[in-house]
Amino acid sequence: MTEQEKAEWENLNKLLMRHGLKPVSLAAPQSYRNTSGMIVLDSQSSLGIRLALKTLLEDIDRQQKIMQGLMEANRYLRDEIRQERGRASQQEQRANDLENVVKNIKSKICQLEDETIAKVCQQQNQVKELQKDQQASQAKYQQQQEKLQEQEEVIARLQKELGKVGMEE
């Protein structure tokens, strides 16, 4: 095994351990005599396995980054949803408050209309009463005028009679 292959295996072992995996053990050339429990690889196979493991670990890294990105996006979206729900709740409360204000205003308008109608009716009744009083006063005035005229006529006749009696004496 060349120094470059050893260095590549060492770098690959570091990557394996960083991902929580066991490193590949490399045996010294003198231990090739007892090969039980060992796999002996030629340079080409060793290179293929190193590339496959390296690609696998890179894929794992890429997938972990994607997962972290997705989890972060999910967290962000959850925060957005929570904020939107809060805003929606505030808007709903504001709409309810405004609805109550409108109801109160409508109620006040109805109350004012009722009060105004009652006042108008009361004033109309007062006007009718005043008109009746005026008619009664007018009739009384007319009677008094007639009485006055009668009395003036009586006075004029009595004065004439007095004038006649005074001449006769």
C-alpha positions, 0 to 999 in steps of 0.5 A, a space after each residue: 500500500 502506498 503512502 498516498 493510499 494510507 493518507 486517503 484511508 486515514 482521511 476516510 477513517 476520520 470522515 467515518 468516525 465523524 459520522 459515528 461509524 467505525 474506521 477501517 483497520 489497515 493491516 501491516 504487510 507482514 500480517 498478511 500471512 494470517 488472513 483469517 477475519 481480514 479482507 485483502 484488497 488490490 489497489 483497484 478495489 481499495 480505490 473503488 471502496 474508498 470512492 464509494 465510501 467517500 461518495 456515501 459520506 458526502 451524500 450523507 452530509 448533503 442529506 443532513 444539510 438538506 434535513 437541517 435546512 428543511 427543519 429550519 424552514 419548518 421551524 420558520 414556517 411554524 413561527 410564521 403560522 403562529 404569528 399569522 394565527 396571532 394576527 388573525 386572532 387580533 383581527 378577529 377580536 378587532 372585528 368583534 369589537 367593531 361589530 359591538 361598536 356598530 351594534 351599540 351605535 345602531 342601538 343608540 340611533 334607534 333609541 334617539 329615533 324613539 325619543 325624537 318620535 316621542 318628543 314630536 308626538 308630545 309636541 303635536 299633542 301640545 300644539 293640538 291642546 294649544 289650538 283647542 285652548 286658542 279656539 276656546 279663547 276665541 269663542 270666549 272672546 267672541 262671546 265677550 265681544 257680543 256681551 260688550 256690544 249688548 251692554 254698549 247698546 243697553 248703555 246707549 239706550 239708557 242714556 237716551 232714556 235719561 236724556 228724555 227723562 232729563 228733558 221732561 223734567 
